[in-house]
Amino acid sequence: MNNDKILYEYNIVLALNTKYNSIIKDELIKVINLIIAMIEVTNHDVDFLCYLFFSETISEYGQIGKQEITTKKQLTDLISSLNIRELFTIINNFRKKIDCFMFELLINYKQNTETFIQNYPFLDEKYIKYIIKFIENMLDVDIIDLSLCYNEEFIEMPCEMHAKPFYRRVQDDDMSYPNWNYSNICSLWLPATYGDSNQLLIKESKQNKLYDIVAKSMKKKPNDVSCTEDMLRLFPFVEPLSSNEQHFLELKQSNTNNFLFTICNSEPNDANFTTQLRNKYKKLIVSYTSGHTVIMLMICKYFKDVNLFLITLGCIIWLVPYNHSINEIFLAAKEVNVFKDYTLKKTTYESVNEILRLSGLSELSQIPGVNGGSNLKKTKKRQMRSSKKEGNYKTLQKYLFKKNKKQKTKKNYL
């Protein structure tokens, strides 16, 4: 691991969290409340919302397990109290459990647009039309034809008795492909894999030179069981683990080693062109273009008046440096036409300030930096001590100020 580059980006994450945490959280809470409003058009069951939002898995940080919630107010109060990791995780849990509901929304829009707009005034009609056209072009069908019932010879028949709409038959047949990386028909409401050219190349069944350029930029590292613990000691979460997260870990008789950190199980392949290009522009390499960021932005695009630049900044606080670098977040935002003009040729600091301007926020005032060498160890020791007291940022800030004053430079002071 290149600790100098990690610390440079970690300082940016610290600064963003310190300055804009509440603004980003408010935007995420708005998205979750829009999701709730969308579900409640047809289903007001609080238990169903809890099923969608909370999970018992702990492979990713941010999970808080099932909650004892009986009223809508309890749910909204809990959501308002969560940190950025937990809020993103709620949205991600929803994404994994709602496929056919969302696919049916697209069909409903095509069947009766006027009624749909009345029922869902907060959904973005332009984006819904784009997704429908994407599906229709991909499958060479009219999406309404997928909602009809057919016999075994694909002759249309009434949807009566036990006859299922065609998309439901295809969805149920998903179980016939247990050993395939198989995307079912309902998942096309969020065509993250098919809509991401980078992911398409990575998942190519037949290897070729283009595959080599992209997919071979990363390679698996030998398993190091202490890596996650070391990462969190040297670069602790800018928002400490919440009482909900800690309780869930204790309940599962587990610990933070259950978190899957990409930085701990993959590393750049130095023989690859893409790797060398990112090295040329002095970018931290953790993984590929961020699939999580692509997914979050594609979900948020369904709703009107969501600040997608704030969601992108939130992904930085959520994912950097454990599973992605900042440039991998920005490449994902560029992929889905959010940060359209992003380029590797600008420094990460310049690009962060650019997206802050696009978000309607003020820039970070000075460049976070690190000289590395022997002083890096001292910096990390101070980070570790600070995580148990007044927070990582203040201690690191004092250290960098003293260091720069001694060296008569201001480069490292945030």
C-alpha positions in Angstrom: 0.0 0.0 0.0 1.2 3.5 -0.8 0.6 5.1 2.5 1.6 8.6 1.3 -1.2 8.5 -1.3 -3.7 7.0 1.1 -3.0 9.7 3.7 -3.4 12.5 1.1 -6.8 11.2 0.2 -7.7 10.4 3.8 -7.0 14.1 4.7 -9.5 15.1 2.0 -12.1 12.7 3.4 -11.5 14.2 6.8 -12.0 17.7 5.5 -15.1 16.9 3.6 -16.7 15.1 6.6 -15.8 17.9 9.0 -17.2 20.6 6.7 -20.1 19.0 4.9 -21.3 16.0 6.9 -24.7 17.3 7.9 -25.4 18.6 4.4 -24.6 15.3 2.8 -26.6 13.4 5.4 -29.6 15.6 4.8 -29.5 14.8 1.1 -29.3 11.0 1.8 -32.2 11.3 4.3 -34.2 13.1 1.6 -33.5 10.2 -0.9 -34.6 7.6 1.7 -37.8 9.6 2.4 -38.5 9.7 -1.3 -38.1 5.9 -1.5 -40.6 5.6 1.4 -43.0 7.8 -0.4 -42.7 5.7 -3.5 -43.3 2.5 -1.7 -46.2 3.9 0.3 -48.2 4.7 -2.9 -49.2 1.0 -2.8 -47.9 -0.3 0.6 -48.0 1.4 4.0 -46.7 -1.6 5.9 -43.9 -0.5 8.3 -42.7 -4.1 8.5 -42.2 -4.2 4.8 -40.1 -1.0 4.8 -38.0 -2.4 7.6 -37.5 -5.6 5.6 -36.3 -3.5 2.6 -34.0 -1.2 4.6 -32.3 -3.5 7.2 -30.3 -6.7 6.7 -28.6 -9.3 8.9 -25.4 -9.5 6.8 -22.3 -7.8 8.0 -19.9 -8.2 5.1 -20.0 -4.4 4.5 -19.8 -1.7 7.2 -22.9 0.3 7.8 -25.3 -2.6 8.7 -27.2 -2.3 11.9 -29.4 -5.4 11.7 -33.1 -5.7 12.1 -34.7 -3.0 14.3 -37.7 -3.1 16.7 -39.9 -0.6 14.8 -43.7 -0.5 14.9 -44.5 3.0 13.7 -43.6 5.2 10.8 -42.3 7.9 13.2 -39.9 5.4 14.9 -38.6 4.6 11.4 -38.1 8.2 10.3 -36.6 9.1 13.7 -34.1 6.3 13.4 -33.2 7.2 9.8 -32.5 10.8 10.9 -30.1 9.6 13.6 -27.9 7.4 11.3 -24.4 8.2 10.0 -23.4 8.4 6.3 -22.3 4.7 6.1 -25.6 3.5 7.6 -27.7 5.7 5.3 -25.9 4.5 2.1 -26.3 0.9 3.4 -30.1 1.4 3.8 -30.3 2.5 0.2 -28.2 -0.4 -0.9 -30.3 -2.9 1.0 -33.4 -1.5 -0.7 -31.8 -1.9 -4.0 -31.1 -5.6 -3.5 -34.7 -6.5 -2.5 -37.0 -4.4 -4.7 -36.3 -5.5 -8.3 -39.7 -6.5 -9.5 -41.5 -3.7 -7.7 -39.4 -1.2 -9.6 -39.7 -3.1 -12.9 -43.5 -3.0 -12.5 -43.3 0.8 -12.0 -41.7 1.1 -15.4 -44.5 -1.0 -17.0 -47.1 1.0 -15.2 -45.6 4.2 -16.5 -45.8 2.9 -20.1 -49.4 1.5 -19.6 -50.9 4.7 -18.1 -48.6 7.6 -18.0 -51.1 10.2 -16.7 -52.2 8.2 -13.7 -48.5 7.3 -13.0 -47.5 11.0 -12.8 -50.4 11.7 -10.5 -49.3 8.9 -8.1 -45.6 9.5 -8.3 -45.1 13.3 -8.8 -41.6 13.1 -7.2 -40.2 10.6 -9.8 -38.2 11.9 -12.7 -40.2 11.2 -15.9 -37.3 11.9 -18.2 -35.1 9.3 -16.5 -37.9 6.7 -16.4 -38.4 7.1 -20.1 -34.6 6.7 -20.6 -34.5 3.4 -18.6 -37.6 2.0 -20.5 -35.9 2.8 -23.8 -32.7 1.2 -22.6 -34.5 -2.0 -21.7 -36.5 -2.0 -25.0 -33.5 -1.5 -27.1 -31.5 -4.1 -25.2 -34.2 -6.8 -25.5 -35.8 -5.7 -28.8 -39.3 -5.6 -27.3 -41.9 -3.2 -26.2 -41.8 -3.3 -22.4 -45.6 -3.8 -22.2 -45.3 -7.1 -24.1 -43.2 -8.4 -21.2 -46.2 -7.8 -18.9 -48.5 -10.0 -20.9 -49.2 -13.7 -20.3 -48.3 -16.4 -22.9 -48.6 -20.2 -23.2 -45.6 -22.5 -23.8 -45.6 -21.6 -27.6 -45.6 -17.9 -26.6 -49.1 -17.3 -27.9 -50.8 -14.5 -25.9 -53.4 -15.7 -23.4 -55.5 -14.0 -20.6 -53.6 -13.5 -17.3 -56.0 -15.6 -15.3 -55.8 -18.5 -12.9 -52.1 -19.4 -12.4 -50.8 -17.7 -15.6 -47.9 -15.3 -14.8 -46.9 -12.3 -16.8 -43.9 -13.1 -18.9 -41.4 -11.0 -16.9 -42.5 -12.9 -13.8 -41.9 -16.3 -15.5 -38.4 -15.1 -16.5 -37.7 -13.8 -13.0 -38.8 -17.1 -11.4 -36.6 -19.0 -13.9 -33.6 -17.3 -12.4 -33.2 -20.3 -10.1 -32.3 -22.4 -13.2 -28.9 -20.7 -13.5 -27.3 -21.3 -10.1 -23.7 -21.2 -11.3 -23.9 -18.1 -13.6 -23.3 -14.5 -12.9 -27.0 -14.1 -14.0 -28.9 -10.8 -14.2 -32.6 -11.4 -14.0 -35.2 -9.4 -16.0 -36.5 -7.3 -13.1 -33.0 -6.1 -12.3 -33.0 -4.1 -15.5 -34.7 -1.3 -13.7 -31.2 -0.5 -12.5 -28.9 -1.6 -15.4 -25.7 -1.0 -13.5 -23.7 -3.7 -15.2 -25.1 -3.3 -18.7 -25.0 0.5 -18.4 -21.4 0.6 -17.3 -18.9 0.1 -20.1 -16.1 -0.6 -17.7 -18.1 -3.4 -16.0 -19.1 -4.9 -19.4 -15.4 -5.3 -20.3 -14.6 -6.8 -16.9 -17.5 -9.4 -17.3 -16.6 -10.3 -20.9 -16.9 -14.1 -21.2 -14.2 -14.1 -23.9 -10.9 -12.4 -23.0 -9.4 -10.0 -25.5 -7.0 -7.1 -25.5 -9.6 -4.6 -24.3 -10.3 -7.0 -21.4 -6.6 -7.1 -20.7 -6.4 -3.3 -20.5 -9.2 -3.0 -18.0 -9.6 -6.3 -16.1 -5.9 -7.0 -15.6 -5.3 -3.6 -14.0 -5.9 -5.3 -10.7 -4.8 -8.6 -9.2 -5.6 -10.5 -6.0 -3.4 -10.1 -3.0 -2.4 -12.9 -0.6 -4.9 -13.0 2.2 -3.7 -10.9 5.2 -6.1 -11.3 8.1 -4.6 -8.3 10.0 -5.1 -5.9 7.0 -8.6 -4.7 7.9 -7.5 -4.1 11.5 -4.4 -2.2 10.4 -6.4 -0.1 8.0 -8.9 1.0 10.6 -6.1 1.7 13.1 -4.1 3.8 10.7 -7.1 5.3 8.9 -10.1 5.1 11.2 -13.6 5.9 10.0 -14.1 9.7 9.9 -17.4 8.9 11.6 -16.7 6.4 14.4 -18.7 3.2 14.5 -22.1 4.1 15.8 -23.7 2.4 18.8 -26.0 0.6 16.3 -23.1 -0.7 14.3 -21.2 -1.8 17.5 -24.3 -3.5 19.0 -24.8 -5.4 15.7 -21.3 -6.6 15.7 -21.5 -7.7 19.3 -24.9 -9.4 18.6 -23.3 -11.4 15.8 -20.3 -12.2 18.0 -18.1 -10.6 15.3 -15.7 -7.7 14.8 -14.5 -5.4 12.1 -12.5 -8.2 10.5 -15.8 -9.2 8.9 -15.7 -6.0 6.8 -14.5 -6.7 3.2 -11.9 -4.1 2.3 -10.9 -4.1 -1.4 -7.6 -2.5 -0.5 -6.8 -5.6 1.6 -7.4 -8.2 -1.1 -6.4 -6.6 -4.4 -3.5 -4.5 -5.7 -2.5 -2.8 -8.9 -1.0 -4.8 -11.7 2.1 -2.7 -12.6 2.4 -4.4 -16.0 -1.0 -3.0 -17.1 -1.4 0.1 -19.3 -4.4 1.4 -17.3 -2.4 1.1 -14.0 0.6 3.0 -15.5 -1.7 5.7 -16.8 -3.2 6.3 -13.3 0.3 6.2 -11.9 1.4 8.8 -14.4 -1.2 11.2 -13.0 -0.2 10.3 -9.4 -3.6 8.7 -8.5 -4.2 6.3 -5.7 -5.3 2.9 -7.1 -7.5 0.8 -4.9 -9.9 -1.0 -7.3 -11.8 -0.4 -10.6 -14.3 2.4 -11.3 -16.7 2.3 -8.3 -19.7 0.1 -8.9 -21.3 1.2 -5.6 -21.2 4.8 -6.8 -22.7 3.9 -10.1 -25.6 2.1 -8.3 -26.2 4.9 -5.8 -26.3 7.6 -8.6 -28.6 5.5 -10.8 -31.0 5.0 -7.9 -31.0 8.7 -7.0 -31.6 9.7 -10.7 -35.1 8.2 -10.4 -36.1 11.1 -8.1 -36.5 14.8 -8.9 -34.4 17.5 -7.2 -31.7 15.3 -5.7 -28.2 16.9 -5.7 -26.2 14.1 -7.4 -23.0 16.0 -6.7 -23.7 15.7 -2.9 -24.4 12.0 -3.3 -21.0 11.7 -5.1 -19.2 13.5 -2.3 -21.1 11.2 0.2 -19.7 8.2 -1.7 -16.2 9.5 -1.0 -16.8 9.6 2.8 -18.5 6.2 2.5 -15.9 4.3 0.4 -12.5 6.0 0.5 -9.9 4.7 1.2 -11.1 1.2 2.1 -12.8 0.1 -1.1 -12.0 2.9 -3.6 -9.9 6.0 -4.2 -11.4 9.4 -4.9 -10.6 9.1 -8.6 -12.5 5.8 -8.8 -15.6 7.6 -7.3 -15.2 10.4 -9.9 -14.8 8.0 -12.8 -18.1 6.3 -11.8 -19.8 9.7 -11.6 -18.5 10.5 -15.1 -19.7 7.1 -16.3 -23.3 8.1 -15.5 -23.0 11.7 -16.7 -22.9 13.3 -13.3 -19.3 14.6 -13.2 -19.1 14.9 -17.0 -15.9 16.8 -17.3 -13.8 14.8 -14.8 -10.3 14.0 -15.9 -7.3 12.2 -14.4 -5.1 15.1 -15.6 -6.2 17.3 -12.8 -5.1 16.7 -9.2 -7.5 15.0 -6.9 -7.7 18.2 -4.8 -8.6 20.3 -7.9 -11.3 17.8 -8.9 -12.8 17.8 -5.4 -13.0 21.5 -5.4 -14.6 21.4 -8.8 -17.4 19.1 -7.7 -17.8 21.2 -4.5 -18.5 24.2 -6.8 -21.0 22.1 -8.8 -22.7 21.1 -5.5 -23.1 24.8 -4.6 -20.6 24.5 -1.7 -17.5 26.4 -0.9 -14.1 24.9 -1.8 -11.6 23.3 0.5 -9.2 26.2 1.3 -5.8 24.5 1.1 -4.3 21.4 -0.2 -4.1 18.4 2.1 -0.7 16.8 1.7 2.0 14.6 3.3 5.7 14.4 2.9 5.9 10.7 4.0 9.1 9.2 5.3 9.7 8.8 9.0 7.1 11.5 10.0 4.3 9.3 8.5 4.5 7.0 11.5 4.1 9.9 13.9 1.1 11.1 11.9 -0.6 7.7 12.1 0.1 7.4 15.9 -1.7 10.7 16.4 -4.6 9.5 14.2 -5.0 6.4 16.4 -5.0 8.4 19.6 -7.4 11.0 18.2 -10.0 8.4 17.2 -10.7 7.6 20.9 -10.9 11.3 22.0 -12.0 14.4 20.2 -12.1 12.9 16.7 -9.5 12.3 14.0 -9.6 15.6 12.3 -8.5 18.0 15.2 -5.5 16.0 16.2 -4.3 15.5 12.6 -4.9 19.2 11.9 -2.7 20.3 14.9 0.0 17.9 13.9 0.1 19.1 10.3 0.1 22.7 11.4 3.1 22.2 13.7 4.9 20.2 11.1 4.4 22.8 8.4 5.3 25.7 10.7 8.6 23.9 11.4 9.3 23.4 7.7 8.0 26.9 6.9 5.4 25.6 4.5 1.6 25.6 4.4 1.1 22.6 2.2 -0.3 20.2 4.7 -2.6 22.5 6.7 -6.3 21.9 5.8 
